[in-house]
């Protein structure tokens, strides 16, 4: 499957299409801090940071420096335009992280794991850049939750993509455990994604989700029509929540 986020047009509309309310970001950071002691964290790697929607929030939550690493130059350009030019951002792949050994105390990955082309190579790199007993936090969809995503029911081609690439919880945990990590916590957070079904529809129309970018235009437009008809039947002021899993691991000490 093509890399959906290398296109400048996609990057420019990514934040509005994938925007999370500030209180949703806060929920994720509070969950993370429940298992990762703030006093142990001096530097964070936001791996696959995209346009940086979690990068600054992580820095504020843990009161430390955060470096964002992202393979797409288009996404990094958006991050730079929103946050100013500084040394926080680096272009690089998860399979070849541009940091020295044991450079960070926490690696955070948001909706990145299912995009990895070589998961075990990436996890070896994560192990390398993490200090002894450092933490790995993975925020990611899993196969079990595909049926709970309302929009996905109207785009069967996108559903096929998600069913193929999304890991099960067990697959993800076993994959990470192979690289000298042990699990600390796994939880599902039903996050607020849109304040109404109208906003939900508007976000989907922007085609910021990678599986929607990947399917052809005809399939997207047909699904959008069906989705719009369904949205028109929903309560107008009803908030929309979606499930996403959070996995937290710790690097084994030697």
C-alpha positions as CSV (number, residue, x, y, z in Angstrom):
1,X,0.0,0.0,0.0
2,X,1.3,3.5,-0.9
3,X,2.4,5.8,1.9
4,X,-0.7,8.0,2.3
5,X,1.0,10.9,4.0
6,X,3.8,11.9,1.7
7,X,1.5,14.1,-0.4
8,X,1.6,17.8,0.5
9,X,-2.2,18.2,0.0
10,X,-2.9,15.4,2.4
11,X,-0.5,16.9,5.0
12,X,-2.1,20.3,4.7
13,X,-5.6,19.0,5.6
14,X,-4.4,16.3,8.1
15,X,-4.9,18.3,11.2
16,X,-8.5,19.3,10.5
17,X,-9.4,15.8,9.3
18,X,-7.8,14.1,12.3
19,X,-8.1,16.8,14.9
20,X,-8.8,15.7,18.5
21,X,-10.5,18.0,21.0
22,X,-8.1,19.3,23.7
23,X,-9.9,17.4,26.3
24,X,-9.4,14.2,24.3
25,X,-5.6,14.9,24.2
26,X,-5.8,15.4,28.0
27,X,-7.4,12.1,28.5
28,X,-4.7,10.3,26.6
29,X,-1.9,12.1,28.5
30,X,-3.5,11.4,31.9
31,X,-3.8,7.7,31.0
32,X,-0.1,7.7,30.0
33,X,1.0,9.4,33.2
34,X,-0.9,6.9,35.3
35,X,1.6,4.2,34.2
36,X,4.7,6.2,33.3
37,X,6.2,8.2,36.3
38,X,6.8,11.8,35.3
39,X,10.0,12.0,37.4
40,X,11.6,9.2,35.4
41,X,11.1,11.0,32.0
42,X,13.7,13.5,30.9
43,X,13.3,13.2,27.1
44,X,10.6,11.8,24.9
45,X,10.7,10.5,21.3
46,X,7.4,11.1,19.4
47,X,8.0,8.5,16.7
48,X,5.9,9.0,13.6
49,X,4.9,12.4,14.9
50,X,3.1,13.5,11.8
51,X,2.2,17.2,12.1
52,X,3.0,17.1,15.8
53,X,-0.4,17.0,17.3
54,X,0.9,15.1,20.4
55,X,4.5,16.4,20.4
56,X,3.9,19.7,22.2
57,X,1.3,18.2,24.5
58,X,3.7,15.5,25.6
59,X,6.3,18.2,26.4
60,X,3.9,20.1,28.6
61,X,2.5,17.0,30.3
62,X,5.9,15.6,31.3
63,X,7.8,19.0,31.5
64,X,10.6,17.8,29.4
65,X,12.0,18.0,25.9
66,X,10.4,16.0,23.0
67,X,11.9,15.2,19.6
68,X,9.5,14.4,16.8
69,X,10.7,11.9,14.1
70,X,8.6,11.5,11.0
71,X,9.3,10.0,7.5
72,X,7.1,12.4,5.5
73,X,8.7,15.7,4.7
74,X,5.3,17.1,3.9
75,X,4.0,16.3,7.4
76,X,7.2,17.8,8.9
77,X,6.7,21.0,6.9
78,X,3.3,21.4,8.5
79,X,4.8,20.8,12.0
80,X,7.5,23.3,11.4
81,X,5.0,25.9,10.1
82,X,2.9,25.5,13.2
83,X,5.6,25.3,15.8
84,X,8.5,27.4,14.4
85,X,11.8,26.2,13.2
86,X,13.8,24.4,15.9
87,X,15.7,21.2,16.6
88,X,12.6,19.4,17.8
89,X,11.9,17.8,14.4
90,X,13.9,15.2,12.5
91,X,13.1,13.3,9.3
92,X,13.6,9.6,9.6
93,X,12.1,6.1,9.5
94,X,11.1,4.0,12.6
95,X,13.4,1.4,11.1
96,X,16.4,3.8,11.2
97,X,15.8,6.3,14.0
98,X,18.2,9.3,13.7
99,X,19.1,9.3,17.5
100,X,22.0,8.0,19.5
101,X,21.8,4.9,21.7
102,X,19.8,5.3,24.9
103,X,18.9,8.9,24.0
104,X,15.3,8.9,25.4
105,X,13.3,7.7,28.4
106,X,10.0,7.3,26.6
107,X,9.0,6.4,23.0
108,X,5.4,7.4,22.1
109,X,3.8,6.1,18.9
110,X,0.3,7.3,17.9
111,X,-1.4,5.3,15.1
112,X,1.9,4.3,13.7
113,X,2.3,0.6,14.5
114,X,0.1,-0.6,11.6
115,X,2.1,1.5,9.1
116,X,5.5,-0.1,10.0
117,X,7.0,-2.0,7.0
118,X,9.4,-3.9,9.2
119,X,8.0,-4.0,12.7
120,X,10.8,-6.1,14.3
121,X,13.5,-3.9,12.8
122,X,11.6,-0.8,14.1
123,X,11.3,-2.3,17.6
124,X,15.0,-3.1,17.7
125,X,15.6,0.6,16.9
126,X,13.2,1.6,19.6
127,X,15.0,-0.6,22.0
128,X,18.3,0.9,21.0
129,X,17.3,4.5,21.5
130,X,15.6,3.8,24.8
131,X,17.6,4.0,28.1
132,X,17.6,1.0,30.4
133,X,14.1,0.4,31.8
134,X,12.7,3.1,29.6
135,X,9.1,3.1,28.4
136,X,7.3,2.4,25.1
137,X,3.7,3.7,24.7
138,X,1.7,2.6,21.6
139,X,-1.6,4.3,20.9
140,X,-3.2,2.3,18.1
141,X,-6.3,0.9,16.6
142,X,-6.7,-2.9,16.7
143,X,-8.7,-5.2,14.5
144,X,-11.3,-5.9,17.2
145,X,-12.5,-2.3,17.1
146,X,-13.0,-2.0,13.3
147,X,-16.7,-2.9,13.7
148,X,-17.2,-0.1,16.2
149,X,-16.1,2.6,13.7
150,X,-19.3,3.9,12.2
151,X,-17.7,5.5,9.1
152,X,-15.9,2.3,8.2
153,X,-19.1,0.4,7.5
154,X,-19.7,2.6,4.4
155,X,-16.4,2.1,2.8
156,X,-15.9,-1.7,2.2
157,X,-12.6,-1.2,0.3
158,X,-11.2,0.7,3.3
159,X,-12.5,-1.9,5.7
160,X,-10.6,-4.6,3.7
161,X,-7.4,-2.5,4.1
162,X,-8.0,-2.1,7.9
163,X,-8.7,-5.8,8.4
164,X,-5.5,-6.7,6.7
165,X,-3.1,-4.3,8.4
166,X,-4.5,-3.7,11.8
167,X,-3.0,-6.0,14.4
168,X,-4.9,-7.8,17.1
169,X,-4.1,-6.9,20.6
170,X,-2.3,-10.2,21.1
171,X,-0.3,-9.9,17.9
172,X,0.9,-6.4,18.9
173,X,1.9,-7.4,22.4
174,X,3.7,-10.6,21.3
175,X,5.6,-8.6,18.6
176,X,6.8,-6.0,21.1
177,X,7.7,-8.7,23.7
178,X,10.1,-10.3,21.2
179,X,12.4,-7.2,21.5
180,X,13.1,-7.3,25.3
181,X,10.1,-5.4,26.5
182,X,7.5,-6.5,29.0
183,X,3.9,-5.2,29.1
184,X,2.8,-2.9,31.9
185,X,-0.7,-2.0,30.8
186,X,-3.3,-2.3,28.0
187,X,-6.5,-0.3,28.0
188,X,-9.1,0.9,25.6
189,X,-10.1,4.5,25.6
190,X,-13.3,5.6,24.0
191,X,-12.1,9.0,22.9
192,X,-14.3,12.0,21.9
193,X,-13.6,12.4,18.2
194,X,-16.3,14.8,17.1
195,X,-18.7,17.1,18.9
196,X,-21.6,16.1,16.6
197,X,-22.4,13.8,13.7
198,X,-22.2,16.8,11.3
199,X,-18.6,17.4,12.5
200,X,-17.9,13.7,12.2
201,X,-19.1,13.7,8.6
202,X,-17.1,16.8,7.8
203,X,-13.9,15.2,9.1
204,X,-14.5,12.1,6.9
205,X,-15.1,14.2,3.8
206,X,-11.6,15.6,4.2
207,X,-10.2,12.1,3.5
208,X,-7.4,12.4,6.1
209,X,-7.5,8.7,7.1
210,X,-4.9,6.6,5.3
211,X,-7.3,3.9,4.1
212,X,-9.6,6.5,2.6
213,X,-6.7,8.1,0.8
214,X,-5.7,4.7,-0.6
215,X,-9.0,3.6,-2.1
216,X,-10.0,5.0,-5.5
217,X,-12.1,8.2,-5.9
218,X,-15.2,6.3,-7.1
219,X,-15.3,4.1,-4.0
220,X,-14.7,7.1,-1.8
221,X,-17.5,9.1,-3.3
222,X,-20.0,6.2,-3.2
223,X,-19.2,5.5,0.4
224,X,-19.5,9.2,1.3
225,X,-23.0,9.4,-0.1
226,X,-24.1,6.4,1.9
227,X,-22.4,7.8,5.0
228,X,-24.1,11.1,4.6
229,X,-27.5,9.5,4.3
230,X,-26.8,7.6,7.6
231,X,-25.5,10.7,9.4
232,X,-28.7,12.7,8.4
233,X,-30.7,10.2,10.5
234,X,-28.5,10.6,13.7
235,X,-29.2,12.9,16.6
236,X,-27.9,16.4,15.7
237,X,-26.1,17.3,18.9
238,X,-24.8,13.8,19.8
239,X,-21.1,13.5,20.5
240,X,-19.1,10.8,18.6
241,X,-16.7,8.5,20.4
242,X,-14.3,6.0,18.9
243,X,-12.2,3.3,20.6
244,X,-8.4,3.3,20.4
245,X,-6.1,1.0,22.5
246,X,-3.2,2.1,24.6
247,X,-0.3,-0.3,25.2
248,X,2.5,0.5,27.6
249,X,5.7,-1.5,27.8
250,X,9.0,-1.2,29.7
251,X,12.4,-2.1,28.4
252,X,13.9,-5.0,30.2
253,X,17.1,-4.3,32.2
254,X,20.2,-6.1,31.2
